[in-house]
Amino acid sequence: MTLAVPVTKDDHIRGNPNAPITLIEYGDYECPFCAMAHTITHQVTQHFGYRIRFVFRHFPLTQIHPFAEMSAEAAEFAGARGLFWEMHDAIYENQAALGLTLLLSLARKLGLSDMAMGAAIANNEYAPKIQRDFLGGVRSGVNGTPTFFIGDRRHDGSWDYDSLVDAIEAELDEKSPSPRRPVRIQKSSPN
């Protein structure tokens, strides 16, 4: 499967925006596996440094995670004020207490208006962005969370640290031109 919707300036990008490799996660803030992946993606991005950019796209599984979309709306509200990654991290770090009370508390801790965020959530102000992410995921073959893409290819292997690092290294190797070996010219021996 390949990524149907390319990364644009409208995406949430962490790291070097011009990095040679992109790791994209379609995630759900209430998914326990996404919370585990959150820690792993931090380690992976630290490992690769300037060579990688990380993109998070929303894929709330609302039928099994009642707070997933609300949490995505909170992250988008914070993002509209330049604090997407701070809210993103705080939601995952406090996933066990997920709910409106937590989200409003996180907004206050980030210096945001909890009343404005509550109104934005109630009015589904950021639902169109979340829906675009979700539908782009569906078009790309995403059917669960977390789902990763390395570059424009879906990573169907394990998403533990070592597996992601190996897959990203392979993608970097593929993108880098291999060093050319010098051609040896053999002199003919005189007869």
C-alpha positions as CSV (number, residue, x, y, z in Angstrom):
1,M,0.0,0.0,0.0
2,T,1.1,3.5,-0.7
3,L,0.3,6.8,0.8
4,A,-2.6,8.4,-1.1
5,V,-2.3,11.9,0.3
6,P,1.2,13.4,0.2
7,V,2.6,15.4,3.1
8,T,1.9,19.1,2.9
9,K,2.4,22.2,5.0
10,D,-1.1,21.5,6.5
11,D,0.3,18.4,8.2
12,H,1.7,18.4,11.7
13,I,5.5,17.9,11.2
14,R,8.0,17.4,13.9
15,G,11.7,17.6,13.1
16,N,13.5,18.8,10.0
17,P,10.8,19.7,7.4
18,N,13.3,19.0,4.6
19,A,14.5,15.7,5.9
20,P,15.3,13.0,3.4
21,I,12.9,10.5,5.1
22,T,9.4,10.9,6.5
23,L,7.7,8.7,9.1
24,I,3.9,9.1,9.1
25,E,1.7,7.8,11.8
26,Y,-2.1,7.4,11.5
27,G,-3.1,7.4,15.2
28,D,-5.9,7.5,17.7
29,Y,-5.3,9.3,21.1
30,E,-7.3,6.7,23.0
31,C,-5.6,3.6,21.4
32,P,-3.3,2.0,23.9
33,F,-1.0,0.7,21.1
34,C,-0.7,4.3,19.9
35,A,0.4,5.4,23.4
36,M,3.2,2.8,23.2
37,A,4.1,3.9,19.7
38,H,4.3,7.5,20.9
39,T,7.3,6.6,23.1
40,I,8.9,4.6,20.3
41,T,8.5,7.4,17.7
42,H,10.2,9.8,20.0
43,Q,13.2,7.4,20.3
44,V,13.2,6.8,16.6
45,T,13.2,10.5,15.7
46,Q,16.0,11.2,18.2
47,H,18.0,8.4,16.7
48,F,17.8,9.8,13.2
49,G,17.9,13.5,14.1
50,Y,17.9,15.9,11.2
51,R,17.5,13.0,8.7
52,I,13.8,12.4,9.6
53,R,10.6,14.2,9.9
54,F,7.6,12.8,11.8
55,V,4.1,13.5,10.7
56,F,1.0,12.6,12.8
57,R,-2.4,12.2,11.2
58,H,-5.7,11.6,13.0
59,F,-7.4,8.3,12.6
60,P,-9.9,8.2,15.5
61,L,-11.7,4.9,15.9
62,T,-14.8,6.4,17.4
63,Q,-16.8,3.2,17.6
64,I,-14.5,1.8,20.2
65,H,-12.8,4.9,21.5
66,P,-15.3,7.5,22.6
67,F,-12.7,10.1,23.5
68,A,-10.5,9.8,20.4
69,E,-12.2,12.4,18.3
70,M,-12.6,14.8,21.1
71,S,-8.9,14.5,21.9
72,A,-8.0,15.0,18.2
73,E,-10.1,18.2,18.3
74,A,-8.2,19.4,21.4
75,A,-4.9,18.7,19.6
76,E,-6.1,20.7,16.6
77,F,-7.3,23.5,18.8
78,A,-3.9,23.7,20.4
79,G,-2.3,23.4,17.0
80,A,-4.2,26.4,15.7
81,R,-2.3,28.3,18.4
82,G,1.1,26.8,17.7
83,L,1.0,24.1,20.4
84,F,0.0,21.0,18.6
85,W,2.9,18.9,19.7
86,E,2.7,20.0,23.3
87,M,-1.0,18.9,23.4
88,H,-0.3,15.8,21.4
89,D,2.4,14.7,23.9
90,A,0.4,15.6,26.9
91,I,-2.6,13.6,25.8
92,Y,-0.6,10.5,25.3
93,E,1.3,11.0,28.6
94,N,-2.1,11.2,30.4
95,Q,-4.1,8.7,28.3
96,A,-5.2,6.8,31.4
97,A,-7.3,9.8,32.5
98,L,-8.6,10.7,29.0
99,G,-11.8,12.7,28.9
100,L,-13.1,16.3,28.6
101,T,-11.9,17.1,32.2
102,L,-8.3,16.1,31.3
103,L,-8.4,17.9,28.0
104,L,-9.6,21.2,29.5
105,S,-6.9,20.8,32.3
106,L,-4.2,20.3,29.6
107,A,-5.4,23.4,27.8
108,R,-5.0,25.5,31.0
109,K,-1.6,24.0,31.6
110,L,-0.5,25.1,28.1
111,G,-1.9,28.6,28.7
112,L,-4.9,28.1,26.4
113,S,-8.5,29.1,27.2
114,D,-10.3,26.0,28.4
115,M,-13.6,27.7,27.7
116,A,-12.6,28.4,24.1
117,M,-11.4,24.9,23.6
118,G,-14.6,23.4,25.2
119,A,-16.6,25.5,22.7
120,A,-14.5,24.4,19.8
121,I,-15.0,20.8,20.7
122,A,-18.7,21.2,21.3
123,N,-19.0,22.9,17.8
124,N,-16.8,20.3,16.1
125,E,-14.7,23.2,14.8
126,Y,-11.8,21.0,13.8
127,A,-13.8,18.0,12.6
128,P,-13.2,18.7,8.9
129,K,-9.4,18.5,9.4
130,I,-9.7,15.3,11.4
131,Q,-12.1,13.8,8.7
132,R,-9.6,14.7,5.9
133,D,-6.9,12.9,7.8
134,F,-9.2,9.9,8.4
135,L,-10.4,9.6,4.8
136,G,-6.8,10.0,3.5
137,G,-5.9,7.1,5.8
138,V,-8.7,5.0,4.4
139,R,-7.6,5.8,0.8
140,S,-4.1,4.7,1.8
141,G,-5.3,1.4,3.2
142,V,-5.3,2.3,6.9
143,N,-7.6,0.0,8.8
144,G,-6.3,0.2,12.4
145,T,-4.0,2.2,14.6
146,P,-1.2,2.8,14.8
147,T,-0.4,2.5,11.1
148,F,3.0,3.8,9.8
149,F,4.2,4.9,6.4
150,I,7.9,5.3,5.7
151,G,8.1,7.7,2.9
152,D,5.1,6.8,0.8
153,R,5.0,3.1,1.6
154,R,3.0,1.5,4.3
155,H,5.2,-0.2,6.9
156,D,3.5,-3.6,7.5
157,G,6.2,-5.0,9.8
158,S,6.4,-4.6,13.5
159,W,6.6,-1.1,14.8
160,D,9.0,-1.7,17.7
161,Y,12.0,0.5,17.9
162,D,14.5,-1.9,16.2
163,S,12.1,-2.8,13.4
164,L,11.3,0.9,12.6
165,V,14.9,1.8,12.7
166,D,15.8,-1.0,10.3
167,A,13.0,-0.1,7.9
168,I,14.0,3.5,7.9
169,E,17.6,2.7,7.4
170,A,16.7,0.6,4.4
171,E,14.6,3.4,3.0
172,L,17.5,5.9,3.5
173,D,19.9,3.5,1.8
174,E,17.5,3.2,-1.1
175,K,17.2,7.0,-1.4
176,S,21.0,7.6,-1.2
177,P,22.9,7.0,-4.3
178,S,25.3,4.1,-3.8
179,P,28.9,5.0,-4.2
180,R,30.2,4.1,-7.6
181,R,33.2,2.0,-7.8
182,P,36.0,3.3,-10.0
183,V,36.3,1.4,-13.2
184,R,39.7,-0.2,-13.4
185,I,41.3,-0.1,-16.7
186,Q,43.7,-2.9,-17.2
187,K,46.7,-2.3,-19.3
188,S,47.3,-5.0,-21.9
189,S,50.5,-6.7,-21.5
190,P,52.9,-6.5,-24.4
191,N,53.4,-9.8,-26.3
